[in-house]
Amino acid sequence: MKQLEDKIREKGRALSDQVLKVDAFLNHQVDPALMQAIGKEFAERFKDAQIDRIVTLESSGIAPAMMAALEMGVPFVFARKRKSLTLQDDLVEADVYSFTKQETNRISLSRRFVLPGERVLVIDDFLANGEAALGLTQLVEAAGAEVSGVGIVIEKSFQPGRDKLIERGYRVESLARVAKLEKDHISFVEVVR
């Protein structure tokens, strides 16, 4: 998605050859117009998948998932990283390791909001090692629903996340695929659509 790649070039910062900072438009401050375009792009890419619901992870996945849900006319639900007094009963859970935070979180989702037999699109902000996306697919399947695809805003293609998801049979659609991170340059995988 050229608009997203342009924004990454303009506002993104490579903090190392492994870490891309995009807090200016995605995971701290949010660019609503870009999120709307991202939602439209996900809706277009998954238009034939007959999606019933979108599942994402708090908090950076919420904006792109909401816009995709709006475009598709389906509900979305986000998995929580921490339990609360209001999220206690009938949960599905998975452990997810975060490379950037260097910690493992137990993510939770209420079975009330992902129903058996539903076709679910998983959306996440980043794909690197695949831990968050795999955790979300575990939640969906534990609830009895089917993962119809995984939508990723930014993929770091030099890390193994895509391969892990594809090995498990998931369809993966990434809007921007980063090939390499360097201090003064971010390069992208050329994808022919």
C-alpha positions as CSV (number, residue, x, y, z in Angstrom):
1,M,0.0,0.0,0.0
2,K,1.9,3.0,-1.3
3,Q,0.2,5.5,1.0
4,L,1.3,3.5,4.1
5,E,4.9,3.0,2.7
6,D,5.1,6.8,2.1
7,K,4.0,7.5,5.6
8,I,6.6,5.0,7.0
9,R,9.4,6.7,5.0
10,E,8.2,10.1,6.1
11,K,7.5,9.6,9.8
12,G,8.9,6.1,10.7
13,R,12.3,5.8,12.4
14,A,14.5,2.7,12.4
15,L,15.8,2.5,16.0
16,S,17.9,-0.5,15.0
17,D,18.0,-3.1,12.3
18,Q,15.2,-4.9,14.2
19,V,13.0,-2.1,15.6
20,L,10.8,0.4,13.6
21,K,9.2,3.2,15.5
22,V,5.9,4.4,14.0
23,D,4.4,6.3,17.0
24,A,3.8,9.4,14.9
25,F,0.9,7.7,13.0
26,L,0.0,4.2,14.3
27,N,0.8,3.1,17.8
28,H,0.8,6.3,19.9
29,Q,-0.5,9.2,17.8
30,V,-3.0,7.9,15.2
31,D,-3.5,9.3,11.7
32,P,-7.3,8.9,11.2
33,A,-7.2,9.4,7.4
34,L,-4.5,6.8,7.0
35,M,-6.4,4.4,9.3
36,Q,-9.5,4.9,7.1
37,A,-7.4,4.1,4.0
38,I,-6.0,1.0,5.8
39,G,-9.5,-0.1,6.7
40,K,-10.6,0.2,3.0
41,E,-7.6,-1.7,1.9
42,F,-8.2,-4.6,4.3
43,A,-11.9,-4.7,3.2
44,E,-10.8,-4.9,-0.4
45,R,-8.3,-7.6,0.1
46,F,-10.6,-9.8,2.1
47,K,-13.9,-9.0,0.3
48,D,-14.3,-12.6,-0.9
49,A,-13.6,-14.1,2.6
50,Q,-17.1,-13.6,4.0
51,I,-15.8,-12.2,7.3
52,D,-18.2,-12.2,10.2
53,R,-16.0,-10.5,12.8
54,I,-12.6,-9.0,13.3
55,V,-10.3,-9.7,16.2
56,T,-7.3,-7.7,17.2
57,L,-5.1,-7.0,20.2
58,E,-5.1,-3.9,22.4
59,S,-4.1,-1.3,21.9
60,S,-2.3,-0.6,18.6
61,G,-4.5,-2.9,16.6
62,I,-7.7,-1.2,17.6
63,A,-7.6,1.7,15.1
64,P,-6.9,-0.3,11.9
65,A,-9.3,-3.1,13.1
66,M,-12.1,-0.6,13.8
67,M,-11.8,1.0,10.3
68,A,-11.7,-2.4,8.6
69,A,-14.8,-3.4,10.6
70,L,-16.6,-0.2,9.6
71,E,-15.8,-0.8,5.9
72,M,-16.8,-4.5,6.1
73,G,-19.9,-3.8,8.2
74,V,-18.9,-6.3,10.8
75,P,-18.2,-6.1,14.6
76,F,-14.7,-6.2,16.0
77,V,-13.4,-7.2,19.4
78,F,-10.0,-6.7,20.9
79,A,-8.2,-9.2,23.1
80,R,-7.0,-7.7,26.4
81,K,-3.4,-7.9,27.7
82,R,-4.5,-7.7,31.3
83,K,-7.4,-9.0,33.1
84,S,-9.9,-6.7,34.7
85,L,-12.8,-7.0,37.1
86,T,-15.2,-6.9,34.1
87,L,-13.3,-9.6,32.1
88,Q,-13.4,-12.7,34.3
89,D,-15.8,-15.3,33.0
90,D,-15.8,-17.7,30.0
91,L,-12.5,-16.6,28.6
92,V,-10.1,-18.0,26.1
93,E,-6.5,-17.2,26.8
94,A,-3.0,-17.4,25.2
95,D,0.5,-16.4,26.2
96,V,2.2,-13.9,23.9
97,Y,5.8,-12.8,24.0
98,S,6.5,-9.2,22.9
99,F,9.9,-8.6,21.4
100,T,9.8,-4.8,21.8
101,K,8.6,-5.0,25.4
102,Q,10.7,-8.0,26.3
103,E,7.8,-9.6,28.3
104,T,5.1,-12.2,28.0
105,N,1.5,-11.2,28.4
106,R,-1.5,-13.5,28.9
107,I,-4.1,-12.2,26.4
108,S,-7.8,-12.9,27.0
109,L,-11.0,-12.7,25.0
110,S,-14.6,-13.4,26.1
111,R,-16.3,-16.3,24.3
112,R,-19.4,-14.1,24.2
113,F,-17.9,-12.0,21.4
114,V,-16.4,-14.7,19.2
115,L,-19.0,-17.3,18.3
116,P,-18.5,-20.8,17.1
117,G,-18.6,-21.1,13.3
118,E,-17.8,-17.4,12.7
119,R,-15.3,-16.5,10.0
120,V,-12.8,-14.2,11.7
121,L,-10.2,-11.8,10.3
122,V,-7.3,-11.3,12.6
123,I,-5.8,-7.8,12.3
124,D,-2.6,-6.6,14.0
125,D,-0.4,-3.6,13.7
126,F,3.0,-5.4,13.3
127,L,4.2,-8.8,12.2
128,A,7.7,-9.7,13.2
129,N,8.2,-13.0,15.0
130,G,4.5,-13.8,14.7
131,E,3.8,-14.2,18.4
132,A,0.8,-11.8,18.7
133,A,-0.8,-13.0,15.5
134,L,-0.4,-16.6,16.5
135,G,-1.8,-15.9,20.0
136,L,-4.9,-14.2,18.4
137,T,-5.4,-17.2,16.1
138,Q,-5.3,-19.5,19.2
139,L,-8.0,-17.4,20.9
140,V,-10.2,-17.5,17.8
141,E,-9.9,-21.2,17.3
142,A,-10.3,-21.9,21.1
143,A,-13.7,-20.1,20.8
144,G,-14.7,-22.4,18.0
145,A,-14.5,-19.9,15.2
146,E,-12.4,-20.1,12.0
147,V,-9.5,-17.8,11.1
148,S,-10.3,-16.7,7.6
149,G,-7.2,-14.5,7.3
150,V,-4.6,-12.4,9.0
151,G,-4.3,-8.8,8.1
152,I,-1.1,-7.0,9.1
153,V,-0.5,-3.3,8.8
154,I,3.4,-3.4,8.8
155,E,5.3,-6.7,8.3
156,K,9.0,-6.9,9.0
157,S,9.7,-9.5,6.3
158,F,13.2,-10.2,7.5
159,Q,11.7,-11.9,10.6
160,P,10.0,-15.3,10.7
161,G,6.4,-14.3,11.5
162,R,4.9,-14.6,8.0
163,D,6.5,-18.1,7.5
164,K,5.1,-19.3,10.9
165,L,1.6,-18.2,9.9
166,I,1.7,-19.6,6.4
167,E,3.1,-22.9,7.8
168,R,-0.1,-23.2,9.8
169,G,-2.2,-22.6,6.7
170,Y,-3.3,-19.0,7.3
171,R,-3.8,-16.5,4.5
172,V,-1.6,-13.4,5.3
173,E,-2.1,-10.0,3.8
174,S,0.4,-7.3,4.8
175,L,-0.1,-3.7,3.7
176,A,3.6,-2.7,4.0
177,R,6.4,-5.3,3.9
178,V,9.6,-3.9,5.3
179,A,12.7,-5.7,3.7
180,K,15.4,-4.0,5.7
181,L,15.8,-1.3,8.4
182,E,18.8,1.0,8.4
183,K,19.4,4.2,10.2
184,D,18.7,6.5,7.3
185,H,16.8,4.1,5.0
186,I,13.8,1.8,5.2
187,S,13.4,-0.5,2.2
188,F,10.3,-2.5,1.3
189,V,9.6,-5.8,-0.4
190,E,8.2,-5.2,-3.9
191,V,4.9,-7.0,-4.1
192,V,3.0,-7.4,-7.3
193,R,-0.8,-7.4,-6.8
